[in-house]
Amino acid sequence: MHIIKILLPIVLLASTPVIAQSHTAGITIENGVSHALAVYRHNHIHQTRYDLSFQIPGLKNSPIQAEASISFLLTSKEQSLQLDFKQDSTHVQSITVNGRSIPIQFQKEHLIIDQAHLKTGANHINIRFIAGDESLHRNDDYCYALLVPDRARTVFPCFDQPDLKAVFTLSLEVPLDWKVLANAAVLDSIINQQNIVYHFKPSDQLPTYLFSFTAGKYRLANQQLADRNMGFLYRETDTAKIRLSVDSIFQAHRNAISFLQNWTGIPFPFQKIGFVAIPSFQFGGMEHPGVVEYNASSLFLDEGATRENIIGRTSLVSHETAHMWFGDMVTMEWFNDVWMKEVFANFMADKITEQLMGKETFNLNFLVDHYPAAYGIDRTAGANPIRQQLDNLQDAGSLYGNIIYHKAPIMMRQLESLMGKQSFQQGVREYLARYKYGNATWNDLIAILSKHSTAKLYDWNQVWVNQSGRPVFDYSIRYDQGLISQFTVSQHAEHSASGIWPQRFSIALVYPDHQTLLEVPMNESLISLPAAIGLPKPSFILFNADGAGYGLFPAAHALDTAVFHLKDPLQRASVYINAYENMLSGPAVKADSLLLFYTAGLTRETNEINLKLLTRYIPGIYWTFLSPAKRQSISSQLEQSIWTAMEKQPAANFKKLLFKNFESIYTSVSAAQKIYLIWKDQKAPSGVKLTEDDYTSLAQTIALKTDKPNHVLEVQLDRISNKDRKSRLQFLMPALSPDAATRNLFFASLKERTNRQKEAWVTAGLSFINHPLRQQSFMPHLRETLDLLQEVQLTGDVFFPQSWLGAIFGNYRDKASWQVVQDFLNQHPNYNPKLKAKILQATDNLYRAQKMY
């Protein structure tokens, strides 16, 4: 049995830390992890192992004493060694290299180990330190490690780059009543007074960003999958949610693992299956092998869950499970290819949900889930390509976004269609087999896929992967005696001078009693459709009828109510999406006209996914693209239309979608009284199922839409029994105060990093204080939110910058706020280009609103 030194009292060395003045010859010492440093270390460091021990006190503000033993082979000692540790020298207590104590040298987020202390061959470094806990996300009675993309170096000294995979052996000392989960299985445990020490088996080969553990007051559930135990930790206390969700969560993992093993031809690639549901987790999930972290609200559903909620949970579990093969087993060499793991995870998750949903529902869900989100970035002046340049790992977080998660799956689907499903699968299987437990680049994959295809994949790759933006399509049609004599379709890049996106989609010629579908092989800037010649003039033309095409399509007959009579829900969704994109591009579709069109669809739409799409678009148009005067003039009519649609729609899920839509847009006194009584009496409208979370949402909406003090939040707080949900509402209450000074103090508190730890809570609070009904009082602080952005990026998790900006600027429309953005960018001509792109993406609606009025 290995006795962990961390259990003994730690004595500081008498020597004081020394700040290194020299730099490693040939490799500049700089903050973060430069690509040059990563390449050098990859070439000279091999067979890395980490033995890590952490002593985690029950009090979250007490320091975490820790020890790291790092072993590796070194092929050259011509340069000093840089160990990544994003803390200051006070966190390091001692360093021993190959059995000898050495001075502590710290420079620009690195521990410097002089080459005189190293040797060619096997080396061993032992470091006693205080762990950085920013990325251990410590709460009152639980914590979890989230180290993607470069946050391992904030916790412990390491080689924090994805192509230096290592074996991790972990020991955790935690309070006696805490449970733990890590990458590997528990080897043994030892009770130490009021604590317990868990020793874990050696992990599989992992990059540092996938090392993880969680510890805290959790409940534990176990189920079997063949010869494997699946462990699940959670903090949920709602017995109904537990009863309705736990078995479904395990089954979703079984289904995903079974599908992926069959599709890839490779058995589950890691020693352990384990997952944890974390309250207000920053992401939907994170794919650490053996300890997959999920947002608890995405996993635990209740009787009020819609079909979309259930599909979303299945997709989330499938996505994180797919990462076991794509990203965890085969890992990108450098984070410029981070999109590879995400696109495959989304792509495979889509295949799994397709099996469960059926092809027609899947195609509709794919269109609605991916296309609006991808367009939301690709239409903007800040659009980025799928594959981006990355010079330093500290900027890796800025690569994440909807292009990776939503355009990339569209691209991959186009690629599979281009190659054929069987050839594509054969190529991917070869790729996985060749780079199993190693690292690979996108170019490595393209080289393999090219062997399985006659298509010009490198040309295709240049446009779809390396170029940003989308194509804009146009058409020309001529008639001769009521028959089509010519039909041409053209494309051009929306923002750049040139670009041809090779793809296939269909056009439907719609007649009173039938349709004629035309296949469009769009491989040139201008093509003719000979199949159309001689056909009669249609009632209207539906572009992208199969939802497969990517771009801005003509808005012919976009607002014709005959669209509601289209039998195929995919075609209706394509019209809804394209109409919205044309409204933003203008001037063919007006915002007020589109709002009326969508509202008319609320009683006519018979598909839940499409109804959800309409209810998503309506509040955005209402709050962002209508003037206050226009909103006021139509508010009563809109409220009545939505309420009437809720009463007419027969399905419970439909009714709930429409009730939530009503909640988001109501402003009238009569509607406010109606909502208040529903909340007060906890009596939902007929056919609508409301849960505790829904009533909490109502209480927040009521508080938001009044300028007078009220008691609803305090009453709702008393109604909540779950500790984590209660803490969330307590955090948000100042942001919902009717007092502008209190709301401004809430924002001022966010300037302190410790108050931004719960990122999902922060963005919810920011959305409240920047709601159109509250914007005027916050306007003087709008510039400060941009001034804080770089710090938010450096200290927050990967999605925080974009969610920070989205929560703030999502509903602004006035010229003064647009001027704030313009002034900021003009005054910072050398601003971080990736963050500048995020600003342009987040403020695109604000920019477009200027052109509408």
N, C-alpha and C positions, 0 to 999 in steps of 0.2 A: 504494500500500500504506500502510495506517495503522500508524504506529509507536506502540505502547502506552507511555504514560508510566510505567506501573508497572514497566517493566524498568529504569528509572534508579534510582539510589539516592535514597531519600526523606529529605528534610531537614525536621526539625520547625520550624515557625514560632517565632520568638522570643517572640511573645506567648503568654501562658498562657490556658487556657480561662476563659471568663466564665460564671458560672451566672446564667441569667436570673431576675430577681425579678418582672418584670411578667408579665401573662398576656395572651394574645390577646383583644382586645376582642370580647365576644359569645360566644366559644367557650372554655369553661374548659379549661385544660390539666390533664389527668389521665393517670394511667398507662393504657396500652393505647390502643385506638382507639375512642373513644365513637361512638355512632351519630350524635350531633349533629355531631361533627367530620367524619365520613364524608359526611354529607349536604352540609355546607357545601363540602367539597373537590370533591365530585362536581359541584356546581353551578358552580364557578368554575375548575376545572382541566381542561384538555382536551389531546388529542394528546400524551400523555406518551411519552417515549422514555428508555430507560436504556442507557448504554454502561458496561459493567461489566468490570473486569479483576481477577483474583485470582492471586496468586503463591503456590502451594501447595507448601511444602517437603515433602521425603520424611519428615522427622521430625515425627510427629504433634503434638508439644508445642511446635513452633516456631510463632511467630505468622504469620498470613497477611496480608501487605501487600496492599492493595487500593485501587482507585480507582473512583469512580462519577461519571459525567457524566449529569445529569438535565436533560432539556429538556421544556418544556411551555408551553402557552398559558394565560395568566391573564386572566380577564375582570374581576377586581376586585382591587385592592390595598388595600382598606380595612382589612384585618387582617394581622397578621403570619402567616407561613406556618409550619405545623407539619410537619416531616419526622419520620417514625417511625424511631427507632433505639434498640432496647432494649439499650443498652450504657451505660457511663459515659463521661465526657468524655475520659478517657485514650485511648480508642480513636480519637478524631478528631484528625487531624494538621493539616489545613488545610481551609478552606472558601473558595471563590471564587464570587461571585454576579455574573453578567453582567460578568465580566472584572475584578471588584474583590475583593481579599481582605477578609474581614470577620472580626470576633471570633467565637469559638465560644461559642454560648449553648446550654446544655443544661438541660432541665427535664422531669422526670417522663417519661423515655423518649422525649423529643422533642428534635430540633434546631430551634431557633427562628430563623427568618429574618425579621428586622424588615422591615416593609413599605417602609421607606426604601430598601432595597436592591433592591426588586422594581419591575416595571413592568407596565403593562397590555399584554397581547400576549405576544410570545415572551420566555421567560426561560431562562437556562442556569445550572445550579449544578454546580460541580465539587468533589468531596470526596475527600480522600486520608485513608485510615483503616486501622485494623487490623480485619479482618473478625471478627465474632463467629463462633466455630466450634461453638457448642453444637448448632446445627441442620445443620451440615455433616458431623456424624457421622464424625469422623476415626478411622481405625483405623491399624494399623501400616503398611499398604501400600495402602490405598484409602480413599476418602471418598465421601459422597453427600449432596446437598442435599435435605432434606425440610422444606418450609416451610409446610405446611398446619397450621392455618388462618391464623395470624398470625405465623409464624416468619420470614418474609422480613425483618422489621424487626430480628430478632436478628442477621442476617448483614450487611446493608447498609442505609444510609439510603434510605427509599422512602416512597411513599404506599401503605400496606399495607392495602388494602381491595379487595374483589372487583369493584366497579363502576368502578374506574379502570384499565382495561386499557391495556397499553402494548406497544411493540416493544422487545425486549431484544437488544442486540448484545454478545456475550460474548467475552472473551479469557481463556485459562487458561494459566499457566505451571506445568508439572508436571515431575517427574523423567522422564528420557529413556525409561525402560522402562515408563512408565505409558500406558494407553489412556484415552480420554475419550469421553463421550457427553453431548449437551446437547439443548436444545429444537430447535435449528436444525442444519443440516449444517455441516461444517468448510469454511471458505473457503480457508485455507492454514495452513501451519505453518512455524515457524522454529526451528532448533536454536540454543540459547543455552548454550554450554559443556556442563554435565551435564544441562541441562533442555531442554525443548521448549515452545515457545509456540504454542498453537492459537488461531487466529482463526476465529470462527464467523460465519456469515451472519446477517443480522437475522432475528429470530424472527417468527412470526405474532403477532397481537394476543393478549396473555395477561394475566390478573390476576397479581399478585405471587405468590400461593400456588402457581401452576403453573410458575413459573420454577424450573428445576432443572438440575443437571449431576451427573455422577459421574466420578471419575478414580481410576485405580489399576492394580494388577497384575491384569488380566483376560485371559481368552481372548476372541477375537472370532469370531463366525460371521455369515455374510451369506447371504441368499437374496433372490430377486426376487419381487415381487408386481406383475404387469403391468409398468409402466415405473418402478416404485419399488424402491429397495433397502431391505431390512429388515436392520438391524444389531442384533446380540444380544451383549452382554457377559456373561460369567459367570466364576466362580471354582471351579466344581466340578472335581474331579480324578478322580472315580470313572469309569473308562472305560465301565463297563456303564451307568451312569446317563446319561452323555453320549450313548452310542450309542442308548439306548432313548428319549431325551427330546427331543433338539434338534430333529429333524425334526417331531416331534409338536407342539412349542411353536410353530414357524413355521406349521404347518398350522392350528393352533387360531386363530392371528391371521388367517390367510387366510379361514377360515370365518366368523369374527366380522365382519370388514370387509365381506365379500360380503353377508352377511345384512343388516347395518345399512344399507349403501348402498341395497339394494333396499327395505327397510322404510321408511326415511325419505325416499327419493327424492333424497338429497343425497350427492354423492361424498365420499370421505374428506376431511375438512375441513382437514387440516394438511399442511404441506410435507414432513413427514418421519415415517417409521415406525421407531422404535427402542425397545429395552427392555433391561433389565439384571436379572440374578438376584443378589440381595444376601443373603449369609448372615445369618440371624437378623434379617431385616428386621422392623420394628415391626408392619406391617400385612400383609395378604395381598398387597396391591399399592397403588400410588399412580399416578394417571393423568396425569402430566406429558406433554404432547404431545412426541413425539420421544425421550423418555427415561422410559418407563414403568418404575417400579421394582417388582419382585416379590420376595416371599420365596422364596429359592432352594429351600427344602425343598418348597414347593408346586408348583414347576415340574419339578424333577428327580426322576423316579420310577424305581424299579428293578423287578426281576422279582417282588418281593414286593408290589407295588402292588395294592390291591383295586380293584374296579370303582368304588367310591365315591371313591377317590383320583383316578382318571382323570376321573370326572365333575366332581369338585371342581376339578381343573386347568382343564378346559374352561370351567366356570362362571366361574372367576377371570379367565381371559384374556378371556372375553366381557364380563364386568363392566367391566374396565378399558378395553377397546376401546369399549364403549358410551359411556363418558365422553367420548370424542372429540366426540361430538355433544351429549351431555347433561351439561353441566357445563363442558366446555372450550370448545366452540363457542358454546353458549348457557349463560351463567353466572348464578347467582343474584345479585340486587342486594346482598343482605346475608346473613350467615350464619345468620339465623333460617330461611332457606329452603335450608340445606345439604342437607336431607333430599330435596329435589327431584332433585338430581343423583344421589343414592344410590338413590332408589327407581326412577328410570328405568334406571340402570345394572343394578340387580338384575332389574328387570322384563324388560329386553331380553335380559339374560344367560339368564334363564329361557326366553325364547322360542327362543333359539339352541340351548340344551340340549334343549328339547322336540323340535326337528327331529332331533337326533342320537339321542335316547333313545326317541322314540315317545310318544304321548299318555298311555298308561297309566302308564308308568314315570315320565314327567315329573310327572303329577299326584301320584303317590306321593312322589316326591322333594320336590316343592313343599311338601306337607303336613309331611313329616318335617323338612325343612330350616328352614322358617319358623315353624311354629306353636308348637312347644315353646319356641323362643327368644323369640318375642314374648310368650307367656304368662308366661315367666320374669320379665319386667318388669311387664307389665300387671296381674298379680295382686297386685303389691306395694303397700305404702303409699307408695312413692316413684315410682309410675307417672307418666310424663310423656306429654303429647300428642305427636303427630307433629310439629306445628309449634309451636315454643316462642318465647317472648320472649327477645330478646338486646339488652342495652343497651350492651355493650362487647365488642369483638372478643376481648379477652383471655380471655373466658369461653366462646368459641365451641367449644373442645374438649369442654366438658361437655355439649354438645348431642348428641354422637355416642353411639350405643349400639344395642341390639337393636330398639328401637322404629323407628328410622330404617331399619335394615337388614333387619328381618324383619316388623314389622307393616305398614310402608308398602307393601311388595310385595303383601301380602294385600289392603290397601286398594285398591291400583291394579288388582288383578285384579277386585275387586268393581266398581270403576268401569267397567272395560272390559265386564264382563258387563252392567252397568246400561245402558250406552250402545249396546252392540253393537260387535263388533270393527272393522267397517269404519268406522263413524262415529268411533270412538275414534282410529283411525289417521289419518283425515282431519283431525281436530282437532289431533293432535300434529304432523302435517306442517305445518299452517298455523302453529302456534306456532314451530316450528323455522325456518321460512322468514322469519317476521316478525322474530324476534329474533336472527337469524344473526350471530355474532361480537359480540353485545351482551349485555345483562343483562335479566333478567325476574324477576317474582315469581310465587308460586303463584296469586295473584289474577289475574294476567295470563293464566295458563294456564286457570284455571277460566272466565274470561270467554270465551275462545275455544271451549273444549269445550262450553259452554252453548249456543253457536250450532249445535252438531251433535247436540243431544240435547233431547228433550222432558221428560226427568227433572228434578226439582228439585235440581240439583246443589249449590246453595248450602246448602240444608237438609241434604243428605247430607254435605257438607263439614264442617258444624258439628260433627257427631257423630264422624265418622271421623278428621278431621284435627285439629280444635281441642280435642277432648275426650280425656282419658286414660281408661284402664280398659277393661273388657270387659263384655259382658252375661252374665247367668246365666239359663239356660233351665230351665223346668219344664214339666210337662205334667199333664193330667188325662184319664183314659180310663175310659169306662163300657161295660159289656157288657149285652146283653139276650139271654138264651138262647144264649150263646156267640158272639154277634155284636157287633161294635162299634156302639154307639149314639151315642157322642159322643167326640170326640178334640180337645182344645184344647192349644195350646202358648203359653206366656207367656215374657216376658223382662223383666228388671229389671237396673239397673246394679249391679255388684258392690260398689262402694265409695261411690257418690254416691247422691243422693236420686232422681234420675230419669235417663232416657236410653233412647232407642230406636235400635238399630243396624239400619237397613234393610239386609237381605241375603237371599239365597236359599240354602237347603241342602235336603238330602233326609233323610227318615227311612225306614229299611227295616223292614218287618214280616217277620220271619224265621220261616218254617215249615219243617217237616222236609224237604220236597222242593222248596221254591222260596222266593222273596222277592217282596214287593210294595213298590215304592218310592213314597213319597208326597212330592211337591214341597211345600216350605214357603216361601211368600212372606212372610217375616217383616218386615212393614212397620209393625206396630202392637205395642202391649204385650201384646195377647192376640188370637189368631186361632183360628178353627176350621178343621178339615180335613175338609170334606164328602166328599172322595174316600175317606175311611176308613170311613164309615158303611156297615154291612152286611157288612164283611169279617170273616172268622172271627178268633177270638182267636189271636194269634201265639205261637210258642214263646218268643220274646223280641223286644224292640224295640231297634233299633240307631239311635241318634241321630247326626246328621252323617255319614250313610253315604257321601256323596260327598266328604267332607273339605273342602267349600267353606265351611262355616259357621265363624264365629269367636265363641268364647265358652266358657263352662263348661256342658256338657250333662249331663243326668241320667245317673247311673251304673247304670241298670237292667241287670242281668245282667252287670256289668262284669267279674267274675272267673269267668264260666261258661266251662269248657273247650270248650264247643261253639264258642266264638269261633275256635278254631284250625282249625275245619272250614270257615270262611267262605272261599269260593274267591277272592274279590277281596282282594289284599294291601292295597289302599287302605282297605278296611273294617276289616281287622285293625289297621292302623296307627292308624286313628281310635279304635278301642277302647283300644289301648295308651296313647295320649296322654291320652284322656279319663279313663282309670282313674287315671293318675298325678295329673292335676289334681284329681280328686276325693279322692285320698288326702291331698293338701295341704290341701284345703278341709275335709275331715273332716265327720262321723265315719263316713261310709258305707263307706269303703274303708280298711282297716288296712294299715300299712306291711309287717308281716310276711306278711300274706296276699298282698299284691300282689307281694312279692318271690318267694314260692313260685309264684305264677301266671306271672310273667315267666320264672322258671327252667324251669318246665314247657314254656314255649314255645321254649326253646333247641333242643330236638330236633325240634320240630314245625314250626317256622317255615321256610318254603321260599324266602323272598325275602331277598336280601342286605341291602336297605335296611332292612327290618323287623328283621332280626337285629341289625344295627348299632344300631337304636333300643333294642332290649331290652338289649343289652350296655352301652349308655350309661346306662340307668336303673338297672341292677342295682347297680353300685358306689355310686351316689349314695344309694340307699335303705340299702344295707348299712352304709356308713360314717357317714351323717348321721342316719338316722331309726330306727336300732336302737340300743338301749342296749349298752354293752360286754358285759354279761352275756348278752344275747340273741345278739349276734354270736358270742360264744364257743360258745354252745350249738348254733348251726347251721353254724359255719364248715366243719367237716369234711364235712357233708352237702352244703353249697353247692359246696365245692371239687370233690367227687366228681361232682356233677351237671354242672358246667361241663366237667370233663375228659371225662366220658362223652359229653356232647353233641359235644365236639370230635372224638372218635373216631368218632361215628356220622354226623356230617354229611359228605357225600361231597365237596363242593366245596372247593378249596384256600382260596379267599377266606373261606368260612365257617369253616374250621378256624382260620385266622389270627385272625379276629375273636374266636373263643372262647378261643384261647390268650392273647390280650392281655387278655381278660376275666378269665381265671384269674390272670394275672400281677397284675392290679390288686387282687384280693380275697384272695389266699391269705395265711394266717397260721400254719398248722400246721407242725410240725417236718418232717413227711414231705414236705409240699408244698415247703417251703423247700429241702430236700435235692434234690428232683426238679429244681427251677428252677436250683439251683446247678450241677448236673451238666450240664444243657442248656447253660448259659452256659460253663462250664469247657471242655467238649469241643466246643463250637460244633456240636452235633448236635441239630437241631430234631426235635420229634415227627413221626411219620410223616405226610406230606402237608402239613406246614407249612413255608413258606418264610420264613426269617429272614435279615435283612440286617445289615450292620454297625450301622446305626442301631438295629435291634431288639436286638442284643446289648448295645449301649450302654445302652439302656433297661433291659434285664435287670440289668445291673451296677448301675445306679442303684437299682432296686427291691430288689436283694439288700442293698445298703448301707443302704437306708432301713429295712428290716425286721429289722435286727439291732442289738443293743445292745453288740456286741463288736467290737473292731477287726478289720478284714479287709483283704485285699489286692486285692479285685476291681476297684476303681476304678483303682488303679495299673496293674494288668495290662491293663485295657481301654484305658487311656490309651496304653499302648505299642502296642496293636493298631491304633489309629487313625492313619492316614497323612495325612488331610486337615488342614491347619493350622487352619482355622476351626472344624472340629468338635472338634479337640483342645483349642483355646482354650476352647470352651464347657464341656467336661467339667472342665477345670482350674478354671474359675470356680465350678462347682457343687459341687466336692468338699467344701469346708467346710460347705456346707448339708446334706450327706449324712453328715457325721461322726457317729459314735456318741457323741461327747463333746458334751454340752449347751453347755459353755462355748465350744467352737469354733463351734457353730451360732449362738450368741448374738453372737459376734464378727462372724460373717457378716452378721447383721442390722444390727449397729452400723455396719458399713462402708457400708451403704446410706443412711445419713444424709448421706453426702457425695454431692453430685450426680454427680461424675465416676464414681462406682461404680454409678450407675443408668443409664449410657448404653445398655447392651445390655438393653433393657427385657424382651425375651422371656426372656433368661437370668435376670433378676431375678425375674420372676414364677414361673419354674420353681423357683428356689431358695426363694422364699417358700412355694410349695406343699409343698415337702419339709419345711421346718421347722415347718409348720402342719398336717402330716398327722396324722390322729387318733392314730397311734402315737407322735407326738412333741409333741403339743399341750401336755401337762402342763408340760414344761420351758419352753415359750415363753409360757405364760399371763401371767407377770409383765410381758412386753413388749407385750402385745396393745394396751394403751392407746396406746403410743408409735406404733404403726402408724397410728392415727387422727390423732394429733397431727401426723404428717408429711404428711397427705393434701393439704392446701392447697399445700404446697411441691411435692409430686408433680404436682399439677395445673398449677402455674405453670411448672414446668421440664420436664415430660415431654410426650410426644406424646399425641394426642387420646384414645387408648384406654387410656392407662396408669393413670389413676385407677381405672377400673372393673376392669381386670385386676389391679391392686395389691390392691384390696379382695377380689376374687373368689378370688385365690390365698391370701389370708390367712383369710378367713371361710368359704370354701366348704364346709368339712366340720365346723365347730364345731356342737355341739348342746347344750352344758351351760348351766345357769342362770348360772354365774359369768361366762362369756364374754358372754352376753346382757346381763348387768348392766353390763359394761364399755361396751357400746354405749349402753345407756340413760343411764348416767352421763355419758358424753361429750356426748350430744345435750342432756341437761338442763342441763349446764354451759355450753353454747354456744347459747343461745336465738336468737341472731342469726346463726347460722352460714350460710355461703353456701348458699342454698336448692337450687341445682343439685347441689352436692356432698353436701348432706344427703340428697337423693333417691338419689344413688348409694349412700350408706351403707345406706339402707333397702332398696334393691334387692338389694345384695350380702348383706345379713343376713336376708333374708326366710325362707330355710330355717331359719336359727337361731331366728328368731321362731316359726315354725310348729312346730319341734321342741319348744318349750316347752309347746305345747298338747297334744302327743301323749303326754307323760309327766308 
